[in-house]
Every structure is written in structure tokens, then in C-alpha cells.
Amino acid sequence: MAQSDEGDVDVSEQLNATADAETFVGKSYQEAEAALGTPTTEESFTMSTGLQEFRIELRNIFDPSETPEIREVTWRRSADENLTLWFADKDGTSTAVHYMVWHPDSEF
């Protein structure tokens, strides 16, 4: 994040980071990794009705009866920003279906 001379976070930079994150939705895992580098963490899980708060927005993407396998991948973009992308299999390709930009100290 860019900072002014006074040390305040530049809000336009913060908004641009979020807008940039949106561009990964619909991209393959390989495209995301090529742009973002090696991820910090990676986990797979099967969608279920008992999702943690961090993953709850995925319920807006999938019908409650669907239980796809999800690949959750997080990159540390800066000391103040992590990017998590959730990938699901679409036509044999792992494709990003949702994202979240969050502060590393956030608790869910």
C-alpha cells in the first residue's frame, strides 16, 4: 500500500488493490500463480452447510445442494494485505470463483 508523507494509507491504492483482486475471478489457478507467485498457504475442502465465517460468501455462489471441492489459496501481497482466491473445477480447469482481500491480523 502506498503511504503519504504523513504515513496515512492512500485510500485510492487500497481500492485499486481490491479492484485488481477482482480480475482473478474466472482465471485459472495457473494464471493466478503466474501473476502472484508462489502462494503462502493452500487448503482444499468440500463445500458444506457449516462453513466458517471466512468462507461463508461462497454460499452466494453455489446452490446449497452443491458440494464441490474447493481449493483455497492465499498470497501475502504486503505486510498489510493478504489475497485469498477460492477455486472450483469448471470443465476440468481449476477456476477462481471468489476472492477476499484481508489484513493478516484479521480474526475470523
N, C-alpha and C positions, 0 to 999 in steps of 0.2 A: 504494500500500500504506500502511496506517495504521501509525504507529510509536508506541511508548510514549515516555514522557518520557526513558527511558534510551537511546532510539534503536534498540531491538530491533524487528524486523519482527513485527507481530501475526500469528501463525500462523492465527488464525480468519479474518482478512481475506484471507490468501493462499488458504486453502481456499475461501472464498466466491468469489474471482475465478475459480478453476478450475471450480467448480460453475456459475457464471454462463456460462462459456465453453461448457459442455455444452449449454446451452439453444439454442445456434445450430445444432446438428446437426439437419438436417431443414428448416431455414429456407432461404428463397431468398436469393440474393445481394442483392436489393433490400432485403429485411428486415434483413439484417446491416448493409448500408451505412446504412440509416436509423437503426439503433441505435448504430453505431460511428463513423459519419462517413466521411470520405474515407480510403481505405487508404494506407499508407505505400509498399507495393510490391505488384505484381501480376505474375504469370507464368503461362503456360499450358504444359502438357507432356502428352505421351501416355504413359500407363502402359506400363512395360516391365519386364522381369525385372531389369534393372540399376539399381534405384533407389538414390539416395543415402540415407545413414543417416537424414537428416531426414525423408524421405518413406516410409521402409520400412514403417511401420504401415499404410499404405494397402493393402499386400498382404493384410492381415487382412480387408479389406472387399471386395476384388474377387478373383474367381477368376483364377488365373494365366493362363488363356487369354483373359481380357478385357483390352482395351487402350483403355479410354475416354480421352477428352480431359479433363484435369483443369485446373481454374483454381485456382491457389494465391494467396491474398490474405492480406496481413499488415497488421495495425494495431499501432501503438505505443500501448499503453494507459497506460504510465507510463515513467519512467526505468528501472524495474526489470522491466518486463513487456511482451512482445510477444504478440500472439494471431495465429496463422495458422489460417485456415479453408481446407479443400480442398472445392471444389465440383465436382460432376459433373452432367451433363444427365440429368434424370429427367422424362419426359413433357413435354419441351420447356421445362423450367424448370431453371435452374442452382441446384442444391440442395446445401447443405453436407452432406458425408458424414463428415467427421472434423475434429478441431481439435488444436492444440497450443499450450499456454501456455509461453513460454520467456523466459529472460533475454537481453537484447540482446547481451551479451558472450559468449554460448554459441558454441562452435565445434562444427560437425557434420562 
